[in-house]
């Protein structure tokens, strides 16, 4: 496994094209990067014995174009981190949630990811995740409650800004936001305006990009 830990400011540090196969513990761990501009790109973590990637207390980390699959626990766990950019990743066939964003993580971007075949939700938001932007993700064939794909269990569900390109399930099993009371003109199983998970009676504004 790879462990990266720092308590100081770092500039332009990057990890590229690393492959980690069947690690006994977590595959890739990042802890305590302050205002770093740290970049992780084209990482592959295959069949970890615990969770695949752990990101703790990180700031301004960019995690992109990576693949995490076949883990015994969660694919990616992001905790108490801010201004994270998580994009272009493929997370699949893990035995728990594909991606968890937890703790006081805030002001992050989660976009352009493909998350499928995990044995729990594709994406879970927990605790306080204010200001998180979620868009253009393809999330399908995960096994959350009632075949749900995305779970928002955060303290303030208004804190996550999303719009209708999330939680696409080509097998039409629905997603975490179903059932809904609004319109679905293109019949893709996703309401055409945003609304709060767990409460189809209340709507909020779509976060536009």
Secondary structure as UniProt FT lines:
FT   STRAND          2..5
FT   STRAND          14..16
FT   STRAND          19..21
FT   STRAND          28..31
FT   STRAND          39..41
FT   STRAND          44..46
FT   STRAND          53..56
FT   STRAND          62..64
FT   STRAND          67..69
FT   STRAND          76..79
FT   STRAND          85..87
FT   STRAND          90..92
FT   STRAND          99..102
FT   TURN            103..104
FT   STRAND          109..111
FT   STRAND          114..116
FT   STRAND          123..127
FT   TURN            130..131
FT   STRAND          132..135
FT   STRAND          138..140
FT   HELIX           145..147
FT   STRAND          150..154
FT   HELIX           157..159
FT   STRAND          160..162
FT   TURN            164..165
FT   TURN            170..171
FT   TURN            176..177
FT   TURN            185..186
FT   TURN            197..198
FT   TURN            200..201
//
